[in-house]
């Protein structure tokens, strides 16, 4: 029905019909709580690299990069949108001054679109775990395959996080491949790599 709505908009608009990058596909692979917030504020053009934070953001700088592969796990997948959101260095999904979109996801959020080699990279700060909790530090990723749909994949988590216990490791489902990454600190910046395999362990597509 959404597509029909878009057709009507296109028919009745006098300006050229451009389809905005918002909610034109459905969530796939089961429930995806509040995942549609990824479309709030999404820029019309995206790069393979971005920064989720301003330089003034408190916290330890971190850069994460990787390659998004097609379902065969070998062929790079270009033009895949990866949305990310995370807590700040106090473990909160804090709202920016004046933020009205995707408030539930906090202000540290952003998008990348894989390049021709399937590569992506984002800068951010290392998230803190929720206050007074046993939840490991994490970054939430959502994959959007244009023309197909969007779905969550395993959170980014960090090998050296003391809260990432063996019990916590057993709770992951390797959706999109493992999200547990090894971080190295170079010149004060955490760096890590995570590759993603589209659709891996994403059932009921
Ligand atoms: Fe979270």
py3Dmol code that shows the C-alpha trace and the ligand (Angstrom):
import py3Dmol

protein = """\
ATOM      1  CA  UNK A   1       0.000   0.000   0.000  1.00  0.00           C
ATOM      2  CA  UNK A   2       2.920   2.327   0.660  1.00  0.00           C
ATOM      3  CA  UNK A   3       4.012   1.998  -2.945  1.00  0.00           C
ATOM      4  CA  UNK A   4       0.528   2.944  -4.118  1.00  0.00           C
ATOM      5  CA  UNK A   5       0.760   6.033  -1.925  1.00  0.00           C
ATOM      6  CA  UNK A   6       4.037   6.988  -3.530  1.00  0.00           C
ATOM      7  CA  UNK A   7       2.528   6.567  -6.987  1.00  0.00           C
ATOM      8  CA  UNK A   8      -0.316   8.941  -6.073  1.00  0.00           C
ATOM      9  CA  UNK A   9       2.131  11.481  -4.709  1.00  0.00           C
ATOM     10  CA  UNK A  10       4.068  11.244  -7.937  1.00  0.00           C
ATOM     11  CA  UNK A  11       0.940  11.607 -10.058  1.00  0.00           C
ATOM     12  CA  UNK A  12      -0.307  14.693  -8.309  1.00  0.00           C
ATOM     13  CA  UNK A  13       2.936  16.510  -7.755  1.00  0.00           C
ATOM     14  CA  UNK A  14       3.711  19.067 -10.392  1.00  0.00           C
ATOM     15  CA  UNK A  15       7.414  18.941  -9.588  1.00  0.00           C
ATOM     16  CA  UNK A  16       9.597  16.105 -10.764  1.00  0.00           C
ATOM     17  CA  UNK A  17       8.853  12.961  -8.803  1.00  0.00           C
ATOM     18  CA  UNK A  18      11.782  12.019  -6.635  1.00  0.00           C
ATOM     19  CA  UNK A  19      11.367   9.151  -4.256  1.00  0.00           C
ATOM     20  CA  UNK A  20      12.739  10.133  -0.874  1.00  0.00           C
ATOM     21  CA  UNK A  21      14.836   7.605   0.961  1.00  0.00           C
ATOM     22  CA  UNK A  22      12.300   6.890   3.630  1.00  0.00           C
ATOM     23  CA  UNK A  23      10.213   3.887   4.565  1.00  0.00           C
ATOM     24  CA  UNK A  24       9.813   2.602   1.038  1.00  0.00           C
ATOM     25  CA  UNK A  25      10.636  -0.914   2.129  1.00  0.00           C
ATOM     26  CA  UNK A  26       9.589  -3.063   5.020  1.00  0.00           C
ATOM     27  CA  UNK A  27      11.315  -4.587   7.995  1.00  0.00           C
ATOM     28  CA  UNK A  28      12.353  -8.150   7.225  1.00  0.00           C
ATOM     29  CA  UNK A  29      13.751 -11.022   9.264  1.00  0.00           C
ATOM     30  CA  UNK A  30      11.273 -10.778  12.123  1.00  0.00           C
ATOM     31  CA  UNK A  31      10.478  -7.929  14.443  1.00  0.00           C
ATOM     32  CA  UNK A  32      12.736  -4.916  14.407  1.00  0.00           C
ATOM     33  CA  UNK A  33      11.807  -2.693  17.312  1.00  0.00           C
ATOM     34  CA  UNK A  34      11.867   1.010  16.456  1.00  0.00           C
ATOM     35  CA  UNK A  35      14.093   0.247  13.471  1.00  0.00           C
ATOM     36  CA  UNK A  36      12.069   2.575  11.274  1.00  0.00           C
ATOM     37  CA  UNK A  37      13.609   5.439  13.219  1.00  0.00           C
ATOM     38  CA  UNK A  38      16.634   4.887  11.000  1.00  0.00           C
ATOM     39  CA  UNK A  39      14.782   6.800   8.282  1.00  0.00           C
ATOM     40  CA  UNK A  40      14.225   9.903  10.398  1.00  0.00           C
ATOM     41  CA  UNK A  41      16.650  12.532   9.196  1.00  0.00           C
ATOM     42  CA  UNK A  42      18.399  10.264   6.723  1.00  0.00           C
ATOM     43  CA  UNK A  43      20.392  12.419   4.284  1.00  0.00           C
ATOM     44  CA  UNK A  44      19.573  12.191   0.585  1.00  0.00           C
ATOM     45  CA  UNK A  45      23.181  11.381  -0.215  1.00  0.00           C
ATOM     46  CA  UNK A  46      25.401   9.116   1.821  1.00  0.00           C
ATOM     47  CA  UNK A  47      29.099   8.359   1.815  1.00  0.00           C
ATOM     48  CA  UNK A  48      30.942   5.132   2.559  1.00  0.00           C
ATOM     49  CA  UNK A  49      32.430   6.901   5.584  1.00  0.00           C
ATOM     50  CA  UNK A  50      31.036   9.239   8.210  1.00  0.00           C
ATOM     51  CA  UNK A  51      31.418  10.476  11.742  1.00  0.00           C
ATOM     52  CA  UNK A  52      28.651   9.897  14.257  1.00  0.00           C
ATOM     53  CA  UNK A  53      30.029  12.578  16.548  1.00  0.00           C
ATOM     54  CA  UNK A  54      31.334  16.102  16.561  1.00  0.00           C
ATOM     55  CA  UNK A  55      34.959  16.582  17.641  1.00  0.00           C
ATOM     56  CA  UNK A  56      33.645  18.032  20.903  1.00  0.00           C
ATOM     57  CA  UNK A  57      31.867  14.806  21.883  1.00  0.00           C
ATOM     58  CA  UNK A  58      33.210  13.604  25.251  1.00  0.00           C
ATOM     59  CA  UNK A  59      34.726  10.155  25.175  1.00  0.00           C
ATOM     60  CA  UNK A  60      37.474   8.053  23.700  1.00  0.00           C
ATOM     61  CA  UNK A  61      37.650   8.319  19.892  1.00  0.00           C
ATOM     62  CA  UNK A  62      36.995   5.154  17.943  1.00  0.00           C
ATOM     63  CA  UNK A  63      37.095   4.212  14.253  1.00  0.00           C
ATOM     64  CA  UNK A  64      35.398   1.101  12.936  1.00  0.00           C
ATOM     65  CA  UNK A  65      35.705  -0.129   9.384  1.00  0.00           C
ATOM     66  CA  UNK A  66      34.883  -3.220   7.397  1.00  0.00           C
ATOM     67  CA  UNK A  67      33.437  -4.739   4.263  1.00  0.00           C
ATOM     68  CA  UNK A  68      29.821  -5.646   3.586  1.00  0.00           C
ATOM     69  CA  UNK A  69      29.533  -8.862   1.581  1.00  0.00           C
ATOM     70  CA  UNK A  70      26.661 -10.399  -0.316  1.00  0.00           C
ATOM     71  CA  UNK A  71      25.056 -13.567   0.977  1.00  0.00           C
ATOM     72  CA  UNK A  72      27.834 -15.729  -0.463  1.00  0.00           C
ATOM     73  CA  UNK A  73      30.172 -14.115   2.051  1.00  0.00           C
ATOM     74  CA  UNK A  74      32.729 -13.334  -0.657  1.00  0.00           C
ATOM     75  CA  UNK A  75      31.321 -10.813  -3.115  1.00  0.00           C
ATOM     76  CA  UNK A  76      31.465  -7.182  -1.943  1.00  0.00           C
ATOM     77  CA  UNK A  77      28.037  -5.573  -1.680  1.00  0.00           C
ATOM     78  CA  UNK A  78      27.984  -1.924  -2.826  1.00  0.00           C
ATOM     79  CA  UNK A  79      25.271   0.631  -2.017  1.00  0.00           C
ATOM     80  CA  UNK A  80      24.111  -1.022   1.190  1.00  0.00           C
ATOM     81  CA  UNK A  81      23.045   1.394   3.895  1.00  0.00           C
ATOM     82  CA  UNK A  82      24.258   0.770   7.405  1.00  0.00           C
ATOM     83  CA  UNK A  83      22.657   2.811  10.170  1.00  0.00           C
ATOM     84  CA  UNK A  84      24.245   3.043  13.604  1.00  0.00           C
ATOM     85  CA  UNK A  85      23.240   4.447  16.953  1.00  0.00           C
ATOM     86  CA  UNK A  86      24.776   4.159  20.385  1.00  0.00           C
ATOM     87  CA  UNK A  87      25.027   5.493  23.906  1.00  0.00           C
ATOM     88  CA  UNK A  88      27.288   8.330  24.888  1.00  0.00           C
ATOM     89  CA  UNK A  89      30.244   8.011  27.256  1.00  0.00           C
ATOM     90  CA  UNK A  90      27.843   7.922  30.205  1.00  0.00           C
ATOM     91  CA  UNK A  91      25.879   5.010  28.802  1.00  0.00           C
ATOM     92  CA  UNK A  92      22.885   7.106  27.841  1.00  0.00           C
ATOM     93  CA  UNK A  93      21.004   7.613  24.604  1.00  0.00           C
ATOM     94  CA  UNK A  94      21.228  11.296  25.268  1.00  0.00           C
ATOM     95  CA  UNK A  95      19.320  13.797  23.201  1.00  0.00           C
ATOM     96  CA  UNK A  96      21.048  16.669  21.485  1.00  0.00           C
ATOM     97  CA  UNK A  97      19.805  20.182  22.108  1.00  0.00           C
ATOM     98  CA  UNK A  98      16.924  20.723  19.735  1.00  0.00           C
ATOM     99  CA  UNK A  99      16.844  17.111  18.541  1.00  0.00           C
ATOM    100  CA  UNK A 100      13.355  16.110  17.460  1.00  0.00           C
ATOM    101  CA  UNK A 101      14.009  13.072  15.270  1.00  0.00           C
ATOM    102  CA  UNK A 102      14.755   9.550  16.501  1.00  0.00           C
ATOM    103  CA  UNK A 103      15.126  10.853  20.046  1.00  0.00           C
ATOM    104  CA  UNK A 104      14.914   7.314  21.371  1.00  0.00           C
ATOM    105  CA  UNK A 105      18.171   6.543  19.554  1.00  0.00           C
ATOM    106  CA  UNK A 106      19.980   9.460  21.134  1.00  0.00           C
ATOM    107  CA  UNK A 107      22.177  11.927  19.341  1.00  0.00           C
ATOM    108  CA  UNK A 108      25.071   9.618  18.419  1.00  0.00           C
ATOM    109  CA  UNK A 109      23.713   8.138  15.224  1.00  0.00           C
ATOM    110  CA  UNK A 110      24.513   8.117  11.536  1.00  0.00           C
ATOM    111  CA  UNK A 111      24.575   6.337   8.205  1.00  0.00           C
ATOM    112  CA  UNK A 112      27.084   4.994   5.733  1.00  0.00           C
ATOM    113  CA  UNK A 113      26.580   3.498   2.291  1.00  0.00           C
ATOM    114  CA  UNK A 114      29.049   0.847   1.188  1.00  0.00           C
ATOM    115  CA  UNK A 115      31.252   1.807  -1.750  1.00  0.00           C
ATOM    116  CA  UNK A 116      32.031  -0.234  -4.852  1.00  0.00           C
ATOM    117  CA  UNK A 117      34.348  -2.448  -2.818  1.00  0.00           C
ATOM    118  CA  UNK A 118      31.688  -2.956  -0.150  1.00  0.00           C
ATOM    119  CA  UNK A 119      33.718  -0.888   2.302  1.00  0.00           C
ATOM    120  CA  UNK A 120      32.383   1.303   5.085  1.00  0.00           C
ATOM    121  CA  UNK A 121      33.931   3.264   7.941  1.00  0.00           C
ATOM    122  CA  UNK A 122      32.653   5.382  10.765  1.00  0.00           C
ATOM    123  CA  UNK A 123      34.196   7.487  13.478  1.00  0.00           C
ATOM    124  CA  UNK A 124      32.575   7.800  16.867  1.00  0.00           C
ATOM    125  CA  UNK A 125      33.405   7.548  20.552  1.00  0.00           C
ATOM    126  CA  UNK A 126      33.529   4.313  22.472  1.00  0.00           C
ATOM    127  CA  UNK A 127      30.095   3.866  24.059  1.00  0.00           C
ATOM    128  CA  UNK A 128      29.746   3.272  27.773  1.00  0.00           C
ATOM    129  CA  UNK A 129      27.546   0.485  29.088  1.00  0.00           C
ATOM    130  CA  UNK A 130      24.176   1.431  30.545  1.00  0.00           C
ATOM    131  CA  UNK A 131      24.498   2.964  34.034  1.00  0.00           C
ATOM    132  CA  UNK A 132      24.282   0.419  36.864  1.00  0.00           C
ATOM    133  CA  UNK A 133      23.791  -2.505  34.525  1.00  0.00           C
ATOM    134  CA  UNK A 134      25.565  -5.618  33.360  1.00  0.00           C
ATOM    135  CA  UNK A 135      24.932  -4.872  29.701  1.00  0.00           C
ATOM    136  CA  UNK A 136      28.129  -4.801  27.659  1.00  0.00           C
ATOM    137  CA  UNK A 137      29.083  -1.722  25.672  1.00  0.00           C
ATOM    138  CA  UNK A 138      27.460  -1.870  22.266  1.00  0.00           C
ATOM    139  CA  UNK A 139      26.528  -0.076  19.059  1.00  0.00           C
ATOM    140  CA  UNK A 140      23.241  -0.900  17.359  1.00  0.00           C
ATOM    141  CA  UNK A 141      23.457  -1.503  13.598  1.00  0.00           C
ATOM    142  CA  UNK A 142      20.592  -1.758  11.138  1.00  0.00           C
ATOM    143  CA  UNK A 143      21.096  -2.845   7.555  1.00  0.00           C
ATOM    144  CA  UNK A 144      18.950  -1.409   4.789  1.00  0.00           C
ATOM    145  CA  UNK A 145      19.108  -3.152   1.452  1.00  0.00           C
ATOM    146  CA  UNK A 146      17.400  -0.705  -0.933  1.00  0.00           C
ATOM    147  CA  UNK A 147      14.665  -2.444  -2.867  1.00  0.00           C
ATOM    148  CA  UNK A 148      14.454  -5.267  -0.342  1.00  0.00           C
ATOM    149  CA  UNK A 149      14.048  -4.103   3.238  1.00  0.00           C
ATOM    150  CA  UNK A 150      15.781  -3.423   6.510  1.00  0.00           C
ATOM    151  CA  UNK A 151      16.738  -5.568   9.477  1.00  0.00           C
ATOM    152  CA  UNK A 152      18.838  -5.518  12.603  1.00  0.00           C
ATOM    153  CA  UNK A 153      22.119  -7.377  12.842  1.00  0.00           C
ATOM    154  CA  UNK A 154      24.235  -8.252  15.861  1.00  0.00           C
ATOM    155  CA  UNK A 155      25.387  -5.319  17.916  1.00  0.00           C
ATOM    156  CA  UNK A 156      28.988  -4.223  17.786  1.00  0.00           C
ATOM    157  CA  UNK A 157      30.551  -5.431  21.029  1.00  0.00           C
ATOM    158  CA  UNK A 158      34.135  -5.406  22.185  1.00  0.00           C
ATOM    159  CA  UNK A 159      36.414  -8.295  23.090  1.00  0.00           C
ATOM    160  CA  UNK A 160      38.063  -6.405  25.942  1.00  0.00           C
ATOM    161  CA  UNK A 161      34.820  -5.347  27.635  1.00  0.00           C
ATOM    162  CA  UNK A 162      34.753  -7.025  31.073  1.00  0.00           C
ATOM    163  CA  UNK A 163      30.944  -7.112  30.884  1.00  0.00           C
ATOM    164  CA  UNK A 164      31.120  -9.251  27.762  1.00  0.00           C
ATOM    165  CA  UNK A 165      31.036 -12.459  29.754  1.00  0.00           C
ATOM    166  CA  UNK A 166      30.804 -15.945  28.334  1.00  0.00           C
ATOM    167  CA  UNK A 167      27.084 -15.863  29.162  1.00  0.00           C
ATOM    168  CA  UNK A 168      26.680 -12.615  27.244  1.00  0.00           C
ATOM    169  CA  UNK A 169      28.587 -14.062  24.294  1.00  0.00           C
ATOM    170  CA  UNK A 170      26.166 -16.963  24.134  1.00  0.00           C
ATOM    171  CA  UNK A 171      23.246 -14.603  23.684  1.00  0.00           C
ATOM    172  CA  UNK A 172      24.380 -13.345  20.297  1.00  0.00           C
ATOM    173  CA  UNK A 173      22.914 -14.840  17.161  1.00  0.00           C
ATOM    174  CA  UNK A 174      25.544 -13.854  14.601  1.00  0.00           C
ATOM    175  CA  UNK A 175      23.016 -12.042  12.494  1.00  0.00           C
ATOM    176  CA  UNK A 176      25.059 -10.555   9.690  1.00  0.00           C
ATOM    177  CA  UNK A 177      28.085 -12.306  11.176  1.00  0.00           C
ATOM    178  CA  UNK A 178      29.740 -11.832  14.529  1.00  0.00           C
ATOM    179  CA  UNK A 179      29.639  -8.322  15.944  1.00  0.00           C
ATOM    180  CA  UNK A 180      32.286  -8.970  18.582  1.00  0.00           C
ATOM    181  CA  UNK A 181      35.375  -7.117  17.523  1.00  0.00           C
ATOM    182  CA  UNK A 182      38.915  -6.724  18.767  1.00  0.00           C
ATOM    183  CA  UNK A 183      39.923  -3.140  19.412  1.00  0.00           C
ATOM    184  CA  UNK A 184      43.439  -1.748  19.327  1.00  0.00           C
ATOM    185  CA  UNK A 185      44.335   1.676  20.615  1.00  0.00           C
ATOM    186  CA  UNK A 186      46.633   3.710  18.385  1.00  0.00           C
ATOM    187  CA  UNK A 187      47.538   7.305  19.219  1.00  0.00           C
ATOM    188  CA  UNK A 188      44.608   7.499  21.596  1.00  0.00           C
ATOM    189  CA  UNK A 189      42.037   6.177  19.125  1.00  0.00           C
ATOM    190  CA  UNK A 190      40.351   2.787  19.368  1.00  0.00           C
ATOM    191  CA  UNK A 191      40.325   0.984  16.035  1.00  0.00           C
ATOM    192  CA  UNK A 192      38.502  -2.148  14.999  1.00  0.00           C
ATOM    193  CA  UNK A 193      37.182  -4.064  12.005  1.00  0.00           C
ATOM    194  CA  UNK A 194      33.944  -5.848  11.372  1.00  0.00           C
ATOM    195  CA  UNK A 195      32.815  -7.412   8.139  1.00  0.00           C
ATOM    196  CA  UNK A 196      29.124  -8.015   7.524  1.00  0.00           C
ATOM    197  CA  UNK A 197      27.427 -10.735   5.486  1.00  0.00           C
ATOM    198  CA  UNK A 198      24.007  -9.739   4.220  1.00  0.00           C
ATOM    199  CA  UNK A 199      21.151 -11.913   5.361  1.00  0.00           C
ATOM    200  CA  UNK A 200      23.313 -14.302   7.373  1.00  0.00           C
ATOM    201  CA  UNK A 201      21.117 -15.824  10.096  1.00  0.00           C
ATOM    202  CA  UNK A 202      18.357 -13.393   9.196  1.00  0.00           C
ATOM    203  CA  UNK A 203      15.383 -15.697   8.932  1.00  0.00           C
ATOM    204  CA  UNK A 204      11.885 -15.267   7.492  1.00  0.00           C
ATOM    205  CA  UNK A 205      12.979 -12.806   4.804  1.00  0.00           C
TER     206      UNK A 205
END
"""
ligand_1 = """\
1
LIG
Fe 21.253 -0.401 23.401
"""
view = py3Dmol.view(width=600, height=400)
view.addModel(protein, "pdb")
view.setStyle({"model": 0}, {"cartoon": {"style": "trace"}})
view.addModel(ligand_1, "xyz")
view.setStyle({"model": 1}, {"stick": {}})
view.zoomTo()
view.show()
